[in-house]
Amino acid sequence: MAGEYGVEGMGPYSAAKGGVISLTRTLARDWADADVRVNAVSPGFIATEKLRENFGYEAEIERGNADRQWGTPAEVADLVRFLASDAASFVDGQSVRITGTPNTYETPDL
């Protein structure tokens, strides 16, 4: 998400992520004639072991709750599985945000 919104104090990281978004679109165009689709996944806060440790987040995540700021690794895997499937045959050159609350990027409340 840093490539879309920028993160204070993390200019080089945000710029690199913005480059991934642009590269995704460019590669999609370059590979379209070969019937290769290129998409990127832009996750927000995903409750990996590392992030849980860094933020001290111990709560269980209820996937049925849409109003939350933390996602699960399984939810990211579900998105990747969709993008790799025939169901996503018309999705190309996209950076798909998986962030929970839409259009925001901020440190979640703990």
DRENDRENTOR-696024 format. One line per 5 residues: their letters; for each residue y, x, z of N, C-alpha, C. Coordinates in Angstrom, 2 decimals. Example, Ala and Ser with C-alpha at 12.3 -4.5 7.8 and 13.67 -1.06 7.14 Angstrom:
REM DRENDRENTOR-696024
as = -5.69 13.19 7.80 -4.50 12.30 7.80 -3.30 13.20 7.80; -2.25 12.85 7.08 -1.06 13.67 7.14 0.03 12.90 7.87
//
This chain:
REM DRENDRENTOR-696024
magey = -1.19 0.81 0.00 0.00 0.00 0.00 1.25 0.85 0.00; 1.12 2.10 0.41 2.29 2.99 0.44 2.89 3.17 -0.95; 2.08 3.09 -1.99 2.57 3.24 -3.36 3.39 2.06 -3.82; 3.23 0.91 -3.20 3.98 -0.29 -3.56 5.24 -0.45 -2.72; 5.15 -0.12 -1.45 6.25 -0.41 -0.53 6.94 0.84 0.01
gvegm = 6.27 1.98 -0.04 6.82 3.17 0.58 6.65 3.12 2.09; 6.54 4.27 2.69 6.40 4.35 4.13 7.39 5.38 4.64; 8.23 4.97 5.56 9.24 5.86 6.12 8.60 7.15 6.63; 9.17 8.27 6.23 8.68 9.57 6.68 7.46 10.07 5.92; 7.01 9.31 4.92 5.81 9.69 4.17 6.07 9.65 2.67
gpysa = 7.22 10.23 2.26 7.63 10.19 0.86 6.60 10.75 -0.10; 6.09 11.97 0.13 5.11 12.52 -0.82 3.84 11.67 -0.92; 3.36 11.16 0.21 2.17 10.31 0.21 2.43 9.03 -0.58; 3.56 8.39 -0.33 3.90 7.16 -1.03 4.05 7.40 -2.53; 4.67 8.53 -2.90 4.84 8.85 -4.31 3.49 9.08 -4.98
akggv = 2.58 9.74 -4.30 1.25 9.98 -4.86 0.52 8.66 -5.08; 0.64 7.75 -4.13 -0.02 6.44 -4.27 0.61 5.64 -5.41; 1.92 5.75 -5.59 2.58 5.11 -6.72 2.05 5.67 -8.04; 1.76 6.96 -8.06 1.19 7.59 -9.24 -0.19 7.04 -9.56; -0.98 6.73 -8.54 -2.30 6.14 -8.76 -2.17 4.77 -9.43
isltr = -1.18 4.00 -9.01 -0.95 2.68 -9.61 -0.61 2.83 -11.09; 0.28 3.75 -11.42 0.66 3.98 -12.81 -0.51 4.54 -13.62; -1.25 5.47 -13.04 -2.41 6.05 -13.71 -3.45 4.97 -14.01; -3.63 4.02 -13.10 -4.59 2.93 -13.31 -4.22 2.14 -14.56; -2.95 1.79 -14.70 -2.50 1.04 -15.88 -2.68 1.87 -17.16
tlard = -2.34 3.14 -17.09 -2.44 4.01 -18.26 -3.90 4.19 -18.68; -4.79 4.45 -17.73 -6.20 4.63 -18.07 -6.82 3.34 -18.61; -6.38 2.21 -18.08 -6.88 0.93 -18.60 -6.55 0.80 -20.08; -5.33 1.16 -20.45 -4.93 1.10 -21.86 -5.73 2.12 -22.68; -5.87 3.34 -22.16 -6.57 4.40 -22.87 -8.04 4.07 -23.12
wadad = -8.69 3.38 -22.20 -10.13 3.13 -22.27 -10.48 1.73 -22.78; -9.50 0.90 -23.07 -9.77 -0.48 -23.48 -10.61 -0.54 -24.76; -10.33 0.32 -25.71 -11.10 0.31 -26.95 -12.57 0.63 -26.75; -12.88 1.29 -25.65 -14.28 1.62 -25.32 -14.89 0.57 -24.40; -14.19 -0.54 -24.21 -14.65 -1.63 -23.33 -14.86 -1.19 -21.89
vrvna = -14.00 -0.27 -21.44 -14.04 0.17 -20.04 -12.82 -0.41 -19.34; -13.06 -1.10 -18.25 -11.97 -1.64 -17.44 -11.66 -0.67 -16.31; -10.39 -0.52 -16.00 -9.96 0.38 -14.93 -9.06 -0.41 -13.99; -9.45 -0.48 -12.74 -8.67 -1.15 -11.71 -8.65 -0.28 -10.46; -7.67 -0.50 -9.62 -7.57 0.21 -8.35 -7.57 -0.81 -7.22
vspgf = -8.03 -0.37 -6.07 -8.01 -1.19 -4.87 -7.01 -0.57 -3.90; -6.05 -1.37 -3.45 -5.00 -0.90 -2.54 -5.17 -1.58 -1.18; -5.91 -0.96 -0.28 -6.15 -1.60 1.01 -4.99 -1.41 1.98; -4.82 -2.40 2.82 -3.90 -2.29 3.94 -4.66 -1.70 5.11; -4.48 -2.26 6.29 -5.17 -1.76 7.47 -6.59 -2.29 7.51
iatek = -7.54 -1.38 7.34 -8.96 -1.71 7.35 -9.56 -1.07 8.60; -10.31 -1.84 9.33 -10.84 -1.40 10.63 -12.01 -0.44 10.47; -11.71 0.73 9.92 -12.71 1.80 9.87 -12.76 2.45 11.25; -13.79 3.24 11.49 -13.89 3.92 12.78 -12.66 4.78 13.04; -12.19 5.50 12.01 -11.03 6.40 12.16 -9.77 5.62 12.53
lrenf = -9.48 4.52 11.81 -8.28 3.75 12.15 -8.40 3.08 13.51; -9.60 2.63 13.84 -9.80 2.03 15.18 -9.48 3.06 16.26; -9.95 4.29 16.05 -9.67 5.36 17.02 -8.17 5.65 17.09; -7.53 5.82 15.92 -6.11 6.19 15.87 -5.21 5.13 16.47; -5.56 3.85 16.30 -4.71 2.77 16.79 -5.25 2.12 18.06
gyeae = -6.40 2.59 18.54 -6.98 2.00 19.74 -7.36 0.54 19.56; -7.79 0.18 18.36 -8.11 -1.20 18.05 -9.58 -1.46 18.32; -9.88 -2.34 19.26 -11.26 -2.59 19.63 -11.71 -4.03 19.38; -10.79 -4.91 19.02 -11.12 -6.33 18.86 -12.08 -6.55 17.69; -12.90 -7.57 17.82 -13.75 -7.99 16.72 -12.87 -8.73 15.71
iergn = -13.20 -8.61 14.45 -12.40 -9.25 13.39 -13.14 -10.48 12.90; -12.46 -11.59 12.95 -13.01 -12.85 12.47 -12.63 -13.03 11.01; -13.60 -12.93 10.11 -13.30 -13.02 8.68 -12.75 -14.39 8.29; -13.05 -15.42 9.05 -12.57 -16.75 8.72 -11.10 -16.96 9.04; -10.50 -16.06 9.79 -9.10 -16.17 10.19 -8.22 -15.52 9.11
adrqw = -7.48 -16.32 8.36 -6.63 -15.79 7.29 -5.36 -15.12 7.81; -4.91 -15.49 8.99 -3.66 -14.96 9.55 -3.96 -13.75 10.44; -4.25 -12.63 9.79 -4.55 -11.41 10.54 -4.06 -10.20 9.77; -3.94 -9.09 10.44 -3.41 -7.88 9.83 -4.46 -6.79 9.63; -5.67 -7.01 10.10 -6.74 -6.04 9.94 -7.84 -6.63 9.09
gtpae = -8.36 -5.84 8.16 -9.50 -6.24 7.36 -10.72 -5.43 7.75; -11.84 -5.75 7.14 -13.09 -5.04 7.41 -13.52 -4.24 6.19; -14.27 -3.17 6.41 -14.81 -2.44 5.27 -15.65 -3.35 4.35; -16.34 -4.32 4.92 -17.15 -5.23 4.12 -16.28 -6.06 3.17; -15.08 -6.41 3.60 -14.17 -7.17 2.73 -13.71 -6.33 1.55
vadlv = -13.48 -5.06 1.78 -13.11 -4.16 0.67 -14.30 -4.03 -0.28; -15.50 -3.88 0.27 -16.70 -3.78 -0.56 -16.88 -5.05 -1.39; -16.60 -6.20 -0.82 -16.71 -7.46 -1.57 -15.76 -7.47 -2.76; -14.54 -6.98 -2.56 -13.57 -6.92 -3.65 -14.03 -5.96 -4.75; -14.52 -4.81 -4.37 -15.00 -3.83 -5.34 -16.19 -4.41 -6.11
rflas = -17.08 -5.08 -5.41 -18.23 -5.71 -6.07 -17.75 -6.74 -7.10; -16.74 -7.53 -6.74 -16.18 -8.49 -7.68 -15.60 -7.79 -8.90; -14.78 -6.75 -8.68 -14.15 -6.05 -9.80 -15.17 -5.40 -10.73; -16.32 -5.02 -10.20 -17.36 -4.40 -11.01 -18.24 -5.43 -11.72; -18.05 -6.70 -11.40 -18.90 -7.75 -11.96 -18.31 -8.35 -13.23
daasf = -19.15 -9.12 -13.93 -18.68 -9.83 -15.12 -17.66 -10.90 -14.77; -17.63 -11.35 -13.52 -16.65 -12.36 -13.10 -15.22 -11.84 -13.23; -15.06 -10.52 -13.26 -13.73 -9.91 -13.38 -13.51 -9.35 -14.78; -14.13 -9.93 -15.77 -14.08 -9.37 -17.13 -12.69 -9.35 -17.74; -11.76 -10.16 -17.22 -10.40 -10.18 -17.76 -9.40 -9.55 -16.79
vdgqs = -9.90 -8.80 -15.83 -9.06 -8.08 -14.87 -9.09 -6.62 -15.28; -7.95 -6.11 -15.72 -7.90 -4.73 -16.21 -6.51 -4.14 -15.97; -6.48 -2.91 -15.50 -5.22 -2.21 -15.28 -4.47 -2.70 -14.05; -5.19 -3.31 -13.12 -4.55 -3.89 -11.95 -4.76 -3.04 -10.70; -3.79 -3.05 -9.85 -3.92 -2.49 -8.51 -4.00 -3.69 -7.58
vritg = -5.18 -3.98 -7.11 -5.43 -5.19 -6.32 -5.19 -4.89 -4.85; -4.22 -5.60 -4.28 -3.89 -5.42 -2.87 -4.85 -6.24 -2.02; -5.40 -5.62 -1.00 -6.23 -6.32 -0.03 -5.63 -6.02 1.34; -4.73 -6.91 1.76 -3.88 -6.61 2.91 -3.80 -7.70 3.96; -4.44 -8.82 3.74 -4.24 -9.92 4.70 -2.90 -10.57 4.41
tpnty = -2.03 -10.62 5.39 -0.74 -11.26 5.25 -0.05 -10.72 4.00; 0.31 -11.58 3.03 0.80 -11.09 1.74 2.19 -10.46 1.78; 2.35 -9.50 0.87 3.65 -8.89 0.59 4.31 -8.24 1.79; 3.53 -7.68 2.68 4.11 -6.95 3.80 3.37 -5.63 3.95; 4.03 -4.68 4.51 3.39 -3.43 4.87 4.07 -2.93 6.11
etpdl = 3.47 -3.13 7.21 4.00 -2.66 8.48 2.86 -2.40 9.41; 3.08 -1.59 10.40 2.05 -1.30 11.37 1.66 -2.58 12.09; 0.36 -2.90 12.16 -0.04 -4.13 12.80 0.23 -4.12 14.30; 0.46 -5.31 14.85 0.61 -5.43 16.29 -0.71 -5.15 16.97; -0.65 -4.41 18.05 -1.89 -4.10 18.80 -1.88 -4.78 20.13
//
